[in-house]
Amino acid sequence: MRHAKTGNRLSRNQSLRKATLRDLAKATLLQERICTTHAKAKEARKLIEKLITIGKKDTLASRRRAFAILCDHNLVSQLFKTTAPRFKSRTGGYTRIIPYIQRGGDNAELAFLELTEKSREIITNQKRVKVPKEAGDVKKVSEAETKPAAPATGAERPSVTAAPTTHSKADVKSAPKAAFKPMGFFRRMFQRKTGGE
């Protein structure tokens, strides 16, 4: 019986659930913000808070406890050197969950799981600015400009890359179409002669 076994099982057995939560914790400590389902974020939050609390006390025993969870030496050293010292003044609340949207396929509630003290600013969606198109902007590119340049050797590497080629709809429509060439089985089938000939 599951007496006093709280927490969401996430429709997984014990080993898969532990692996999922470990991967979510590793991604959060590396990226400082991840997007996942709300249920997974609530479960991973417990593990991340526990790891940061362990990371505040830099001893060999605490490093071994963190490695037993994360299984990554580089991430453990990052946790103890850079991540945990940012939370010295806090006694808890190292992460936050921000509701986001509902996923299109299965309508699951997505949320951002992020650290409250981040080393850099994370911008999720930048506003896209539409550039107005003008009829005279499209220019034809000569064949010399469309050919790829030969790779430079040594210190003679070019600093400016070639401009991407642009094609108008009229150029695409007026281009000759390649003739159909049957391949493999179809070639043999079309080349086979019938017995009446």
BELSULMO-V501830 format. One record per residue. RES is the residue in one small letter. PSI is psi in whole degrees, -180 to 180 (999 if undefined). OMEGA is omega in radians with two decimals (none if undefined). Layout:
res=RES psi=PSI omega=OMEGA
res=RES psi=PSI omega=OMEGA
This chain:
res=m psi=147 omega=-3.10
res=r psi=63 omega=3.11
res=h psi=129 omega=3.08
res=a psi=28 omega=3.07
res=k psi=86 omega=-3.09
res=t psi=166 omega=3.09
res=g psi=156 omega=-3.13
res=n psi=133 omega=-3.14
res=r psi=-16 omega=3.12
res=l psi=29 omega=3.12
res=s psi=39 omega=-3.13
res=r psi=159 omega=2.99
res=n psi=179 omega=-2.96
res=q psi=-45 omega=-3.06
res=s psi=-41 omega=3.12
res=l psi=-35 omega=3.12
res=r psi=-44 omega=3.12
res=k psi=-39 omega=3.13
res=a psi=-40 omega=3.12
res=t psi=-46 omega=-3.12
res=l psi=-36 omega=3.09
res=r psi=-44 omega=-3.13
res=d psi=-39 omega=3.09
res=l psi=-41 omega=3.13
res=a psi=-43 omega=3.12
res=k psi=-44 omega=-3.13
res=a psi=-38 omega=-3.14
res=t psi=-41 omega=3.13
res=l psi=-31 omega=3.12
res=l psi=-52 omega=-3.01
res=q psi=-19 omega=-3.12
res=e psi=-9 omega=3.01
res=r psi=131 omega=3.08
res=i psi=160 omega=3.07
res=c psi=123 omega=-3.14
res=t psi=-179 omega=3.12
res=t psi=158 omega=-3.07
res=h psi=-39 omega=-3.12
res=a psi=-43 omega=3.13
res=k psi=-36 omega=-3.14
res=a psi=-40 omega=-3.14
res=k psi=-36 omega=3.13
res=e psi=-40 omega=-3.13
res=a psi=-27 omega=-3.13
res=r psi=-40 omega=-3.14
res=k psi=-44 omega=-3.11
res=l psi=-39 omega=-3.13
res=i psi=-42 omega=3.12
res=e psi=-40 omega=3.11
res=k psi=-42 omega=-3.13
res=l psi=-41 omega=-3.14
res=i psi=-35 omega=3.07
res=t psi=-42 omega=3.08
res=i psi=-39 omega=-3.09
res=g psi=-19 omega=3.14
res=k psi=-24 omega=3.13
res=k psi=102 omega=-3.02
res=d psi=86 omega=3.04
res=t psi=167 omega=3.13
res=l psi=-41 omega=-3.13
res=a psi=-41 omega=3.14
res=s psi=-33 omega=3.06
res=r psi=-39 omega=3.11
res=r psi=-37 omega=3.08
res=r psi=-40 omega=3.11
res=a psi=-39 omega=3.13
res=f psi=-33 omega=3.11
res=a psi=-27 omega=3.13
res=i psi=-48 omega=-3.00
res=l psi=-32 omega=-3.14
res=c psi=38 omega=3.14
res=d psi=114 omega=-3.06
res=h psi=-42 omega=-3.12
res=n psi=-41 omega=-3.13
res=l psi=-35 omega=3.10
res=v psi=-44 omega=3.13
res=s psi=-35 omega=3.07
res=q psi=-38 omega=3.12
res=l psi=-44 omega=-3.07
res=f psi=-29 omega=-3.08
res=k psi=-42 omega=-3.00
res=t psi=-42 omega=-3.00
res=t psi=-55 omega=-3.07
res=a psi=-38 omega=3.12
res=p psi=-23 omega=3.09
res=r psi=-20 omega=-3.06
res=f psi=21 omega=-3.11
res=k psi=-37 omega=-3.08
res=s psi=-11 omega=-3.12
res=r psi=145 omega=3.05
res=t psi=1 omega=3.13
res=g psi=-177 omega=3.13
res=g psi=48 omega=-3.11
res=y psi=-17 omega=-3.11
res=t psi=161 omega=3.03
res=r psi=152 omega=3.11
res=i psi=123 omega=-3.13
res=i psi=116 omega=3.11
res=p psi=142 omega=-3.04
res=y psi=-92 omega=-3.13
res=i psi=180 omega=3.01
res=q psi=134 omega=-3.07
res=r psi=143 omega=-3.05
res=g psi=-39 omega=-3.02
res=g psi=-54 omega=-3.05
res=d psi=7 omega=3.08
res=n psi=27 omega=3.12
res=a psi=147 omega=3.12
res=e psi=119 omega=3.11
res=l psi=152 omega=3.13
res=a psi=156 omega=3.02
res=f psi=131 omega=3.01
res=l psi=117 omega=-3.05
res=e psi=159 omega=3.04
res=l psi=144 omega=-3.12
res=t psi=-31 omega=3.08
res=e psi=108 omega=-3.10
res=k psi=153 omega=3.14
res=s psi=-16 omega=-3.12
res=r psi=162 omega=3.11
res=e psi=131 omega=-3.11
res=i psi=122 omega=3.11
res=i psi=121 omega=-3.06
res=t psi=-61 omega=-3.12
res=n psi=117 omega=3.05
res=q psi=143 omega=3.11
res=k psi=131 omega=-3.14
res=r psi=132 omega=-3.14
res=v psi=127 omega=3.12
res=k psi=129 omega=3.11
res=v psi=124 omega=-3.12
res=p psi=136 omega=3.12
res=k psi=137 omega=3.05
res=e psi=149 omega=-3.06
res=a psi=-32 omega=-3.07
res=g psi=1 omega=-3.07
res=d psi=-28 omega=-3.06
res=v psi=123 omega=3.12
res=k psi=149 omega=3.13
res=k psi=140 omega=-3.10
res=v psi=134 omega=-3.13
res=s psi=167 omega=-3.11
res=e psi=-32 omega=-3.12
res=a psi=-34 omega=-3.14
res=e psi=-26 omega=-3.08
res=t psi=-20 omega=-3.14
res=k psi=139 omega=3.11
res=p psi=142 omega=-3.13
res=a psi=150 omega=3.10
res=a psi=142 omega=-3.12
res=p psi=135 omega=-3.12
res=a psi=152 omega=-3.13
res=t psi=142 omega=3.02
res=g psi=-130 omega=-3.05
res=a psi=2 omega=-3.09
res=e psi=29 omega=-3.12
res=r psi=136 omega=-3.13
res=p psi=143 omega=-3.13
res=s psi=-23 omega=-3.10
res=v psi=132 omega=3.12
res=t psi=158 omega=-3.12
res=a psi=148 omega=-3.14
res=a psi=143 omega=3.13
res=p psi=146 omega=-3.12
res=t psi=147 omega=3.10
res=t psi=142 omega=3.13
res=h psi=137 omega=3.07
res=s psi=167 omega=-3.14
res=k psi=-33 omega=-3.14
res=a psi=-38 omega=3.11
res=d psi=-40 omega=-3.11
res=v psi=-41 omega=-3.12
res=k psi=-35 omega=-3.08
res=s psi=-11 omega=-3.13
res=a psi=139 omega=-3.13
res=p psi=143 omega=3.14
res=k psi=142 omega=-3.14
res=a psi=143 omega=3.13
res=a psi=147 omega=-3.14
res=f psi=126 omega=3.09
res=k psi=111 omega=-3.14
res=p psi=143 omega=-3.07
res=m psi=148 omega=2.98
res=g psi=-117 omega=-3.08
res=f psi=-43 omega=-3.10
res=f psi=-37 omega=3.12
res=r psi=-45 omega=3.13
res=r psi=-36 omega=-3.11
res=m psi=-41 omega=-3.12
res=f psi=-27 omega=-3.12
res=q psi=-11 omega=-3.12
res=r psi=136 omega=-3.14
res=k psi=143 omega=3.10
res=t psi=157 omega=-3.09
res=g psi=-23 omega=-3.09
res=g psi=-20 omega=-3.05
res=e psi=999 omega=none
